[in-house]
Amino acid sequence: MILADAKAFIEKLPQIKTSQEVGAAFTDFSAPHGFIAAACGGGHDTPTGWSYDFFFNTWPLEWPAQYQKNDFVRHDPGPLLARLTAKPFTFREALAYRKLTDKQIEFKNWLSGLGIHDGLVVPIHYPGGDFGLTGIIADHLMESTEENLALHLASAYAHQHCRDIGSDVTEASSVKAPLTAREIECLRWVVKGKSDTDIGAILEISPTTVHFHIERVKKKLGVKTRTQAAALVVTLGYI
C-alpha cells in the first residue's frame, strides 16, 4: 500500500452517502493489501463505563459476539491506549505499552487464534473529551512507514466523513424492519451469554416470550443463529 492508494480512496468519499458504504469502500481500498477487516466508531463516557458505537464494522459476524461475551471490550489495550494518545499505533505497540493483565493476555491469544498478526489503531479525539478511532486488522506485521501513513490518512478521512454525513449504522444497515426496544433488550443479554431462562428472569418475562423476541430479531436480520444475531446487533450499533 502506498500514499496514492489512500488518495484515491479519499477522493471517492464525497460521493458516498452512508457509513456502511464508507465501510465497503474502505474494504475495497485495504483488503488487497492484506487487511482482514476494519471498525470505525467512537466512545463516550457513561455512568456505567465507556460505551462504544460503530459507524461501520467489517469484522466477521462471530467476532463481535466473542469479543463481547469474553468481556474484551473492557480489557482491549487498543481503545485504552487510544484514549491517551492522538498518535496512531500498531496492535503490537498497544500490547507492549505496559505489562499485560491476565485478561489482556487472554485477549492477545484470542487475536492470534483468529490469525490476526497485527493492526493499526488511529485515535481521533473530539472536543469535550469523547474520542473516536478506526482499527484495521492485518494478516501481516505492520512494518512499512508508508503503509501506516496511508492507513492513517484514509482512516481519519473515513471517520470524519461518517460524522459529516450524519449516517449511523442503524439507518445504514440492511435491516428491513427496525428492532423494538424489547428485542434489543433481549439481545443485549444474549451478547452477554445469557440463556432464554436467564433473560426471562432478568426482564421478568417468560422464557417463551424471550425466545419469541429473539426469533423475530433473527428473521429481521436474516440470520440463522442467536450468536449471529448478537454479533450483528453489535456491528449495526443497536448495542
matplotlib code that plots the C-alpha trace (Angstrom):
import matplotlib.pyplot as plt

x = [0.0, 1.3, 0.0, -1.6, -3.9, -5.2, -5.5, -7.7, -10.0, -10.3, -11.2, -14.2, -15.6, -17.7, -19.9, -20.6, -23.8, -23.9, -21.5, -21.9, -20.9, -17.9, -17.0, -17.4, -15.2, -12.6, -12.6, -12.1, -9.2, -7.5, -8.3, -6.0, -3.1, -3.7, -6.1, -8.8, -11.3, -11.8, -14.0, -14.7, -16.6, -16.4, -16.5, -18.1, -18.2, -21.4, -22.3, -21.7, -18.4, -17.2, -19.7, -18.6, -20.7, -19.7, -20.1, -19.1, -17.6, -16.5, -15.4, -16.7, -20.1, -18.9, -16.0, -18.0, -20.1, -17.0, -15.4, -18.5, -19.0, -15.4, -15.7, -12.7, -14.4, -13.1, -9.6, -8.6, -5.4, -6.3, -9.2, -7.5, -4.4, -6.4, -7.8, -4.3, -2.7, -3.5, -0.7, -1.6, -0.2, 0.0, -1.6, 1.9, 2.7, -0.6, 0.1, 3.7, 2.7, 2.6, 2.6, -0.5, -3.1, -4.3, -7.4, -5.3, -3.0, -6.2, -7.2, -3.8, -4.1, -7.6, -6.3, -3.5, -6.1, -8.0, -4.9, -4.5, -0.8, -1.1, -3.2, -3.3, -5.4, -6.0, -7.3, -9.5, -10.2, -13.3, -13.9, -15.3, -13.4, -15.1, -13.0, -13.2, -11.0, -10.5, -9.0, -7.6, -6.8, -3.8, -2.7, 0.9, 3.3, 2.9, 6.4, 6.0, 6.0, 4.3, 1.6, 0.9, 0.7, -1.6, -3.9, -3.7, -4.9, -7.6, -8.9, -9.0, -10.9, -13.3, -14.1, -14.8, -16.9, -19.1, -19.6, -20.2, -22.9, -24.6, -25.1, -25.4, -25.2, -28.8, -30.0, -27.4, -28.0, -29.8, -32.4, -35.8, -37.7, -36.4, -35.8, -38.1, -36.8, -37.7, -35.9, -32.8, -33.1, -33.2, -30.3, -28.2, -28.3, -27.7, -24.5, -23.5, -24.1, -27.4, -29.9, -33.6, -34.4, -31.8, -33.1, -36.6, -35.7, -33.8, -36.6, -39.4, -41.0, -41.3, -38.5, -41.0, -41.5, -37.7, -37.4, -40.2, -38.3, -35.0, -36.6, -38.1, -34.7, -33.2, -35.9, -35.4, -31.7, -31.7, -29.5, -29.9, -28.5, -28.7, -25.0, -25.1, -27.9, -26.0, -22.9, -24.9, -26.8, -23.4, -22.0, -25.0, -24.8, -28.0, -26.0]
y = [0.0, 3.5, 7.0, 7.1, 4.3, 6.4, 9.5, 7.5, 6.3, 9.8, 11.3, 8.9, 9.9, 12.9, 10.6, 8.2, 8.7, 6.2, 4.9, 1.3, 2.4, 4.1, 0.7, -1.1, 1.4, 1.1, -2.6, -2.3, 0.0, -2.0, -5.7, -6.2, -5.2, -7.9, -6.2, -8.5, -6.1, -2.6, -1.0, 2.8, 4.4, 6.3, 6.1, 8.2, 8.1, 6.9, 6.4, 2.6, 3.0, 3.7, 2.9, 2.3, 2.7, 1.8, 3.8, 0.6, -2.7, -5.3, -7.9, -11.5, -11.8, -14.2, -11.9, -9.1, -11.7, -13.4, -10.0, -9.0, -12.4, -12.6, -9.0, -7.9, -4.6, -3.5, -5.0, -4.4, -2.3, -0.6, 1.6, 2.1, 3.5, 5.4, 7.5, 8.6, 9.5, 11.1, 9.2, 6.1, 2.9, -0.8, -3.7, -4.8, -1.4, -1.4, -4.9, -3.8, -0.5, -1.9, -5.2, -7.2, -8.4, -12.0, -10.9, -8.9, -12.0, -13.9, -11.2, -11.4, -15.2, -14.8, -12.5, -15.0, -17.8, -15.8, -15.4, -11.7, -10.8, -7.0, -4.0, -0.2, 2.0, 5.6, 7.6, 10.6, 13.0, 15.2, 18.5, 17.7, 14.5, 11.9, 10.1, 8.0, 5.5, 3.4, 0.0, -2.0, -5.7, -7.1, -10.6, -9.4, -7.4, -3.6, -2.5, -0.2, 3.5, 4.4, 1.8, 3.0, 6.6, 5.7, 4.0, 6.9, 9.3, 7.1, 6.3, 9.9, 10.9, 8.0, 8.7, 12.4, 11.7, 9.3, 12.1, 14.7, 12.8, 12.1, 8.5, 6.0, 2.2, 1.6, 3.7, 2.3, -1.3, -3.8, -4.4, -4.3, -3.5, -1.7, -3.6, -2.9, -1.8, -5.2, -7.1, -5.0, -5.6, -9.4, -9.4, -7.3, -10.2, -12.7, -10.9, -11.4, -15.2, -15.5, -18.2, -17.6, -18.6, -16.2, -13.4, -14.1, -13.9, -10.6, -9.0, -10.6, -12.2, -15.9, -17.8, -18.4, -14.7, -14.2, -16.9, -15.2, -11.9, -13.4, -15.4, -12.2, -10.5, -13.4, -13.1, -9.3, -9.6, -12.6, -14.8, -18.4, -18.4, -16.3, -15.9, -14.4, -12.1, -11.0, -10.2, -8.3, -6.1, -5.1, -4.5, -2.4, -0.3, -1.3, -2.3]
z = [0.0, -0.9, -0.3, -3.7, -2.7, 0.2, -2.0, -4.4, -1.5, -0.1, -3.4, -3.6, -0.2, -1.3, -3.4, -0.6, 1.3, 4.2, 6.8, 5.6, 2.1, 3.6, 5.2, 1.9, 0.2, 2.9, 2.5, -1.3, -0.6, 2.1, 1.5, -1.5, 0.8, 3.5, 5.8, 7.1, 8.5, 9.9, 12.5, 12.7, 15.5, 18.8, 22.5, 25.2, 29.0, 30.7, 34.3, 33.8, 31.9, 28.4, 25.6, 22.0, 18.8, 15.3, 12.1, 10.3, 11.3, 8.7, 11.3, 10.6, 12.3, 15.1, 16.2, 17.9, 19.8, 21.1, 21.9, 24.0, 25.6, 26.8, 28.1, 26.0, 25.5, 28.9, 28.5, 24.9, 25.1, 21.8, 22.9, 26.3, 24.7, 22.1, 25.0, 25.9, 22.6, 19.3, 17.5, 15.5, 16.9, 15.9, 17.9, 18.8, 20.3, 22.3, 23.7, 24.6, 26.1, 29.7, 31.5, 30.4, 32.8, 32.6, 30.7, 28.2, 27.7, 27.0, 24.5, 22.8, 22.5, 21.1, 18.4, 17.5, 17.3, 14.7, 12.5, 13.3, 13.3, 13.7, 13.0, 13.3, 15.6, 14.6, 17.6, 16.8, 19.7, 19.8, 21.8, 25.2, 25.9, 23.8, 21.2, 18.1, 16.5, 13.4, 13.9, 11.0, 11.3, 9.4, 8.4, 8.4, 10.6, 10.0, 9.5, 6.5, 7.4, 4.1, 4.6, 8.1, 6.9, 4.1, 6.5, 9.0, 6.3, 5.0, 8.5, 9.6, 6.4, 6.6, 10.2, 9.6, 6.5, 8.6, 11.1, 8.4, 6.6, 10.0, 9.0, 11.7, 11.4, 12.2, 9.3, 7.0, 7.8, 5.7, 8.4, 6.7, 9.9, 13.0, 16.2, 19.1, 22.5, 24.0, 21.1, 21.7, 25.5, 24.9, 22.5, 24.9, 27.3, 24.6, 23.8, 27.5, 27.1, 28.9, 28.2, 27.5, 31.1, 32.5, 30.3, 31.3, 35.0, 34.5, 32.4, 34.4, 31.3, 30.4, 28.6, 25.8, 25.3, 25.2, 22.6, 20.5, 20.6, 19.6, 16.8, 15.5, 15.6, 13.7, 11.0, 10.7, 10.4, 8.1, 10.2, 11.4, 14.9, 18.0, 18.0, 14.5, 15.7, 18.7, 16.6, 14.0, 16.5, 18.0, 14.5, 13.4, 16.6, 18.3, 21.4]

ax = plt.figure().add_subplot(projection="3d")
ax.plot(x, y, z, "-o")
ax.set_aspect("equal")
plt.show()
